Amino acid sequence: MRLFNIIRKSFFLKIVCFTTLLSFIPYVLLGCYSLIQVHSLSSTMANEQIQKTITNVLMQKLALLEKETEINNAEFTKIEHNLKLIRKQAEYLFAKKSDFIALRKPTITLQRDPKGYFFYPDRQNSRFFLSALTPITKNVQSDLEIVSQLEPLLKETVQNEPGLKAAFFGFAEFGFFIYPPINAEYEVSTGRLPPDIRIQQYEFYYIADAEHNPERAVKWTRPYEDVTHWKWVVTAVIPVYSPNGVLQGVIGVDFPLDRMVRKFLDFTFTEPNAFAFIVDENGHMIASNQPSGRKLSTPLPGFGSSSDAFKPYIEKMKQKKKGIVKMATAEGNAYLLFANIPSSRWMMSFYIPEADIANPIIAETKVQISSQMKQFVIPFLFFLFVGAFLLIFFSYRFSRTVTEPVKNLAIALKQSGKGHYHQEIPITSQDEIGNLTKTFNRMSQTIEQLIAELKKRANELEEKVGERTKELQEANTKLTEMYEKLKGAEQARAELIAQVSHDLKTPLTTIKGYLQALHKYEFPPEKEREFIRTILTRINHTIQLIDDLFELSALHMDQLSFQKEWINLDFLIDYALEMVIAEFAEPNIDVYTSYEPELPLVFVDPAKINRALVNILSNAVKYSREKEKIRIEIACYQKGEVIITEIKDNGMGISEENMEKIFTMFYREPKVKEAKITGSGLGTSIAKGIIEKHNGTISITTNSDVGTTIIISLPVMHMEKEDSRS
């Protein structure tokens, strides 16, 4: 309340508060609107990314499913082909039944168990099992003899298909022949195999009879619990007819369901609630690996206990053969990925909830949006604070322009009343207050005109002298700086000319000597070729020195252009290594590389980085030649936000007192000169300049006579940031 009264009584504070509020409110509203727009844009981009990721994941899973379907169809087709071959042989034998029995003596002697069933040859190795209800007639005996001739084919089928448990021939009424043999006594005692079995009542038989299979094709059963200890199986059967159209029986193979689950459904999903399953053409579940446990006939999520809810999706799957169907479940949207197995008319399917794909992306997106909002809010608050400060400051300054002239005029009037006419009130505006100030100044101007004119001229002269003195001081400072730069440049130029002259003089002198010798004397052709090779070597050395000088000069003058691109650093290392090995052709070079897997790409000029790596690797080979075995070890790994490359050799090394000079132009280790190893001393300088132009660093560690390690560090660039720069 007290503050309000102070403002109410002050015209200056009223103007300050009014102008501040008038400017601050739109500023805050604009910032809030920007904040909302940033959040909305981030959400839109996140939703687009989620849909794109879901599509990519589903297409990858569908491609995998199609591949598995092709593999499974090939295996089923092979099994069906084998069944057709066995049926062909069986029908041939039944067609020749009379001839076969007439020419062959009976070889099968059935044994009867007290419980009434028949078996052959014994209880533990029973190939034939006949129901206790079977009358052993001559016709039955002849059928047994014919079917026994199929044993080699059944045996070969089981042995060639490791996934099959058994192959069998089921007689139309009284029993079956099976390979491998079963322990009849054990199976009957456990209650799995009824001694008075009626085989025609089982699906693996009646699915192939004339009523259910008029086209006489191969049929696949639904999963069922086998009459033997193999438990749950799926059976492929094909009917066998006599020439007069009488059904003699069926030939079948048992496919254990546990193997099918392992083989067909052994998929590891990154989505926690996704699973694979197989259904037949009628929508009956064949097998499933749902996360809650692999169970048969378990309804899919959202389908409830009834299979009717699944029928619309089955119809779509049967029509399209393969594809993706979006479905709504109690837990949300999900996707059915399916592909048809033509041979068995089964459908292999993946069930993937949409939330399992989207939730990790949403979580990551929320983190990114939160981070982006923090990055936006902090600068926004900073600019809000700065803006508020500037608004208050300029409001204060504006208010002063209104109230200060009035205050000055009041003070001047008081001084005029005391006889002081020399004061002049500054005119800060052209409004009514400014006109009033002008009138007052004219009144005082007549009295103080001469004094004011003298003071004005004196002030102008003083200002000009000060300005001239300041200009002279600045010019003197610039001249001093220019002199020091020219002095340093002249000294560097003299040193460079002296060093270049020295380095060029030696090869040119050698070239001159050889040319004079060739001109003055006659030598054998071999000696002339040797001289010419030496001259070419010296010329190439001189050209390389000049090229190095041009490149080093361009680096120092920032005239070297860089064509950067994204590339694997390990590829550049291997390429440079191949160039160096090809250049030196040393037979005793051992190279050991260790690259960290999945290194990020680097944004560099490949040609320039290759030049730096070739210079370093060439030195590693050149200064290791005195060793019996040249050993180069290269390691590349990521450490934080940089990629480290270490190149280690077993050469002559560098003495500790000369370590700091190794990257100096033209510097060469004294013992290198003693060993008469050629070089310009510019390779490491050029490598250092190239690495530093890529915002990297290069260093060296060494032990004299042990070897040298060059350590190169390049920053990890984020592709989106670098793209935005370019």
SULJO-V928615 format. One record per residue. N is the residue number from 1. RES is the residue in one letter. OMEGA is omega in degrees with one decimal (NA if undefined). Layout:
N/RES/OMEGA  N/RES/OMEGA
This chain:
1/M/179.2  2/R/178.5  3/L/178.3  4/F/179.3  5/N/179.4  6/I/179.2  7/I/-176.8  8/R/-177.3  9/K/-176.8  10/S/176.5  11/F/179.1  12/F/-179.4  13/L/177.1  14/K/-179.0  15/I/179.6  16/V/-178.1  17/C/-176.8  18/F/-178.5  19/T/178.7  20/T/-179.9  21/L/-177.6  22/L/-179.4  23/S/-172.8  24/F/-176.7  25/I/176.7  26/P/179.5  27/Y/178.8  28/V/179.8  29/L/177.9  30/L/178.0  31/G/178.7  32/C/177.8  33/Y/177.7  34/S/179.3  35/L/179.4  36/I/-179.7  37/Q/178.2  38/V/179.8  39/H/179.9  40/S/179.3  41/L/178.9  42/S/180.0  43/S/179.3  44/T/179.1  45/M/179.0  46/A/179.3  47/N/177.6  48/E/179.4  49/Q/179.5  50/I/-180.0  51/Q/178.7  52/K/-179.9  53/T/179.0  54/I/179.4  55/T/-180.0  56/N/-179.6  57/V/-178.3  58/L/179.9  59/M/176.9  60/Q/180.0  61/K/179.9  62/L/177.8  63/A/177.1  64/L/-179.9  65/L/178.8  66/E/178.9  67/K/179.0  68/E/179.0  69/T/178.3  70/E/179.9  71/I/-177.9  72/N/-180.0  73/N/178.1  74/A/-179.6  75/E/178.5  76/F/179.9  77/T/178.9  78/K/178.8  79/I/-179.7  80/E/178.2  81/H/178.6  82/N/179.1  83/L/179.9  84/K/177.8  85/L/179.6  86/I/178.8  87/R/-180.0  88/K/178.7  89/Q/-179.0  90/A/-179.9  91/E/176.3  92/Y/-179.6  93/L/179.4  94/F/177.1  95/A/178.8  96/K/-172.8  97/K/-175.9  98/S/179.0  99/D/-177.5  100/F/-178.2  101/I/-177.5  102/A/-175.4  103/L/-173.8  104/R/176.6  105/K/179.0  106/P/-179.6  107/T/-174.9  108/I/177.0  109/T/-178.3  110/L/173.7  111/Q/-175.7  112/R/178.1  113/D/176.7  114/P/179.1  115/K/171.8  116/G/-177.4  117/Y/-179.3  118/F/178.3  119/F/178.7  120/Y/1.6  121/P/178.1  122/D/-173.0  123/R/-176.1  124/Q/-179.7  125/N/-175.0  126/S/173.7  127/R/174.7  128/F/171.6  129/F/-178.7  130/L/-178.4  131/S/176.4  132/A/-179.7  133/L/-173.7  134/T/171.2  135/P/-177.9  136/I/-179.6  137/T/178.3  138/K/178.9  139/N/177.4  140/V/-179.1  141/Q/-179.7  142/S/177.2  143/D/178.1  144/L/-179.2  145/E/-179.7  146/I/-176.6  147/V/179.8  148/S/178.8  149/Q/179.0  150/L/-175.2  151/E/179.2  152/P/179.7  153/L/178.2  154/L/179.7  155/K/-179.5  156/E/179.6  157/T/-179.1  158/V/-177.8  159/Q/-179.9  160/N/178.9  161/E/-174.4  162/P/-178.3  163/G/-177.9  164/L/176.9  165/K/-175.7  166/A/170.4  167/A/-172.6  168/F/169.8  169/F/179.4  170/G/179.5  171/F/-173.6  172/A/-174.2  173/E/-157.9  174/F/178.8  175/G/-176.4  176/F/171.4  177/F/-171.2  178/I/171.1  179/Y/2.2  180/P/-178.0  181/P/179.3  182/I/174.7  183/N/-173.2  184/A/-177.7  185/E/-179.3  186/Y/-176.9  187/E/178.5  188/V/-177.2  189/S/179.2  190/T/178.7  191/G/179.4  192/R/-175.2  193/L/-179.9  194/P/179.0  195/P/178.6  196/D/-174.9  197/I/173.4  198/R/-170.4  199/I/-178.1  200/Q/179.3  201/Q/-176.0  202/Y/-176.2  203/E/-177.9  204/F/175.1  205/Y/-170.6  206/Y/178.9  207/I/-178.2  208/A/-177.1  209/D/-173.6  210/A/-178.4  211/E/-175.8  212/H/-175.2  213/N/-178.1  214/P/-178.9  215/E/176.7  216/R/-180.0  217/A/174.9  218/V/179.7  219/K/177.5  220/W/-179.8  221/T/167.5  222/R/177.6  223/P/177.7  224/Y/179.9  225/E/-172.2  226/D/179.7  227/V/176.3  228/T/-176.2  229/H/179.7  230/W/176.0  231/K/-170.9  232/W/179.9  233/V/168.6  234/V/-173.1  235/T/171.3  236/A/-176.2  237/V/177.7  238/I/-175.9  239/P/176.0  240/V/-178.3  241/Y/173.2  242/S/-178.6  243/P/-179.5  244/N/174.8  245/G/178.9  246/V/178.6  247/L/-179.9  248/Q/-178.5  249/G/-179.9  250/V/172.3  251/I/-177.2  252/G/174.0  253/V/-179.7  254/D/-179.8  255/F/-176.9  256/P/-176.3  257/L/-179.5  258/D/176.9  259/R/179.1  260/M/179.2  261/V/179.5  262/R/-173.0  263/K/-173.9  264/F/-169.3  265/L/-179.2  266/D/179.7  267/F/175.9  268/T/-178.1  269/F/171.4  270/T/177.1  271/E/-171.8  272/P/-175.8  273/N/178.7  274/A/177.3  275/F/178.7  276/A/177.5  277/F/179.5  278/I/176.8  279/V/176.5  280/D/-173.9  281/E/179.2  282/N/178.6  283/G/178.3  284/H/-178.1  285/M/175.4  286/I/-179.9  287/A/-177.2  288/S/173.9  289/N/179.0  290/Q/-176.8  291/P/-179.0  292/S/-178.1  293/G/-179.4  294/R/-178.0  295/K/177.7  296/L/174.4  297/S/176.4  298/T/-178.0  299/P/177.5  300/L/177.2  301/P/179.6  302/G/-179.6  303/F/-176.9  304/G/-178.0  305/S/-176.9  306/S/177.3  307/S/-178.9  308/D/-179.2  309/A/-178.2  310/F/-173.5  311/K/178.6  312/P/179.6  313/Y/177.5  314/I/179.6  315/E/177.6  316/K/-179.0  317/M/180.0  318/K/-178.4  319/Q/-174.6  320/K/-179.2  321/K/176.6  322/K/179.6  323/G/-176.8  324/I/178.7  325/V/176.4  326/K/-176.1  327/M/178.2  328/A/178.6  329/T/179.2  330/A/-179.8  331/E/-177.9  332/G/179.7  333/N/177.3  334/A/-178.6  335/Y/172.7  336/L/174.3  337/L/-173.2  338/F/174.2  339/A/-174.0  340/N/171.2  341/I/-171.6  342/P/-172.7  343/S/-178.0  344/S/-176.4  345/R/170.5  346/W/177.7  347/M/173.7  348/M/-171.9  349/S/169.3  350/F/172.2  351/Y/-176.6  352/I/175.1  353/P/-179.8  354/E/-178.5  355/A/-179.6  356/D/177.7  357/I/-171.0  358/A/-173.1  359/N/178.3  360/P/179.4  361/I/179.3  362/I/179.5  363/A/178.9  364/E/-179.7  365/T/178.3  366/K/178.4  367/V/-179.5  368/Q/178.4  369/I/177.9  370/S/179.0  371/S/179.6  372/Q/179.2  373/M/177.3  374/K/179.4  375/Q/179.1  376/F/-173.6  377/V/-177.1  378/I/175.1  379/P/179.6  380/F/178.6  381/L/178.7  382/F/179.8  383/F/176.1  384/L/178.7  385/F/179.1  386/V/179.5  387/G/178.4  388/A/179.0  389/F/-179.5  390/L/178.7  391/L/179.4  392/I/-178.5  393/F/-178.3  394/F/174.7  395/S/178.0  396/Y/-179.6  397/R/179.0  398/F/-179.7  399/S/179.1  400/R/178.9  401/T/179.8  402/V/-172.5  403/T/-176.1  404/E/177.9  405/P/179.2  406/V/-179.9  407/K/179.7  408/N/179.6  409/L/178.9  410/A/179.3  411/I/-179.5  412/A/177.6  413/L/177.1  414/K/179.9  415/Q/177.4  416/S/177.8  417/G/178.7  418/K/177.8  419/G/178.8  420/H/-176.9  421/Y/-174.6  422/H/-178.9  423/Q/176.8  424/E/-177.9  425/I/178.6  426/P/178.7  427/I/-176.0  428/T/-179.1  429/S/179.7  430/Q/-179.1  431/D/-177.9  432/E/179.6  433/I/177.7  434/G/177.6  435/N/177.8  436/L/178.8  437/T/177.4  438/K/-179.6  439/T/-179.9  440/F/-179.7  441/N/178.7  442/R/179.0  443/M/-178.6  444/S/-172.6  445/Q/-176.9  446/T/-177.1  447/I/-171.9  448/E/-173.4  449/Q/-177.3  450/L/-179.1  451/I/-179.2  452/A/-179.1  453/E/178.4  454/L/179.6  455/K/-179.1  456/K/-179.2  457/R/179.0  458/A/179.5  459/N/179.5  460/E/179.9  461/L/179.6  462/E/178.7  463/E/179.9  464/K/178.1  465/V/179.1  466/G/179.2  467/E/-179.7  468/R/178.7  469/T/179.1  470/K/179.4  471/E/179.2  472/L/178.2  473/Q/179.1  474/E/179.2  475/A/178.9  476/N/179.0  477/T/179.3  478/K/179.2  479/L/178.8  480/T/178.7  481/E/179.9  482/M/179.7  483/Y/-179.9  484/E/178.6  485/K/179.7  486/L/178.5  487/K/178.2  488/G/180.0  489/A/179.5  490/E/179.0  491/Q/178.9  492/A/179.2  493/R/179.4  494/A/179.4  495/E/-179.1  496/L/179.9  497/I/179.9  498/A/-177.6  499/Q/179.8  500/V/178.9  501/S/180.0  502/H/-176.4  503/D/178.6  504/L/-175.7  505/K/-176.3  506/T/179.9  507/P/179.7  508/L/176.8  509/T/178.9  510/T/179.4  511/I/-179.6  512/K/-179.1  513/G/-179.9  514/Y/179.9  515/L/177.7  516/Q/179.6  517/A/179.1  518/L/-179.7  519/H/-172.8  520/K/-173.3  521/Y/174.7  522/E/-178.4  523/F/173.8  524/P/-179.2  525/P/-178.9  526/E/-179.4  527/K/178.0  528/E/178.5  529/R/178.2  530/E/178.5  531/F/-178.2  532/I/177.6  533/R/178.9  534/T/179.5  535/I/179.0  536/L/178.9  537/T/-179.9  538/R/179.0  539/I/178.5  540/N/178.1  541/H/179.9  542/T/178.4  543/I/179.2  544/Q/178.3  545/L/-179.9  546/I/177.8  547/D/179.1  548/D/179.6  549/L/177.6  550/F/-177.8  551/E/179.3  552/L/177.8  553/S/178.6  554/A/178.0  555/L/-177.7  556/H/-177.7  557/M/179.5  558/D/178.7  559/Q/-178.7  560/L/-178.4  561/S/-179.3  562/F/176.2  563/Q/-172.8  564/K/176.5  565/E/177.9  566/W/-176.1  567/I/176.6  568/N/179.4  569/L/-179.3  570/D/176.1  571/F/178.6  572/L/179.7  573/I/-178.9  574/D/-179.1  575/Y/177.9  576/A/179.4  577/L/178.0  578/E/179.0  579/M/-177.5  580/V/-179.6  581/I/178.5  582/A/-178.6  583/E/-175.5  584/F/178.8  585/A/178.0  586/E/-178.1  587/P/-172.4  588/N/179.4  589/I/173.0  590/D/-178.8  591/V/178.3  592/Y/-179.2  593/T/177.0  594/S/-178.8  595/Y/174.9  596/E/-177.3  597/P/174.9  598/E/173.9  599/L/177.4  600/P/176.9  601/L/175.7  602/V/-178.8  603/F/-172.3  604/V/169.4  605/D/-174.7  606/P/-176.9  607/A/-178.4  608/K/178.7  609/I/177.1  610/N/179.3  611/R/179.9  612/A/-179.1  613/L/179.1  614/V/177.8  615/N/-177.1  616/I/-178.7  617/L/177.4  618/S/176.5  619/N/-179.0  620/A/179.2  621/V/-173.1  622/K/-175.0  623/Y/175.3  624/S/-173.0  625/R/-178.9  626/E/178.4  627/K/176.0  628/E/-180.0  629/K/178.2  630/I/-177.6  631/R/178.1  632/I/178.4  633/E/-178.6  634/I/177.0  635/A/-179.3  636/C/-177.1  637/Y/179.6  638/Q/177.1  639/K/-176.6  640/G/-178.0  641/E/178.2  642/V/173.1  643/I/-176.7  644/I/172.9  645/T/178.8  646/E/178.4  647/I/-174.1  648/K/175.8  649/D/178.9  650/N/-176.0  651/G/-172.4  652/M/176.4  653/G/-178.5  654/I/179.1  655/S/-172.2  656/E/-177.1  657/E/-178.6  658/N/-176.4  659/M/-175.0  660/E/-176.3  661/K/-167.7  662/I/-179.2  663/F/178.0  664/T/179.9  665/M/175.2  666/F/-179.2  667/Y/175.7  668/R/179.2  669/E/-178.5  670/P/-177.1  671/K/172.6  672/V/177.4  673/K/178.1  674/E/179.4  675/A/177.5  676/K/174.7  677/I/-175.6  678/T/177.3  679/G/-177.1  680/S/-176.0  681/G/-179.6  682/L/-174.0  683/G/-178.7  684/T/177.7  685/S/178.8  686/I/179.1  687/A/179.4  688/K/179.5  689/G/-179.5  690/I/-178.4  691/I/-178.0  692/E/175.4  693/K/174.6  694/H/179.6  695/N/178.5  696/G/178.3  697/T/176.7  698/I/179.9  699/S/-175.1  700/I/170.9  701/T/-175.8  702/T/168.5  703/N/-176.7  704/S/178.6  705/D/-179.8  706/V/-178.2  707/G/-176.4  708/T/175.9  709/T/175.6  710/I/-178.5  711/I/179.7  712/I/179.2  713/S/177.5  714/L/-178.2  715/P/174.1  716/V/-179.8  717/M/174.9  718/H/-169.8  719/M/-176.0  720/E/178.2  721/K/-178.4  722/E/177.3  723/D/-179.8  724/S/176.3  725/R/-177.7  726/S/NA
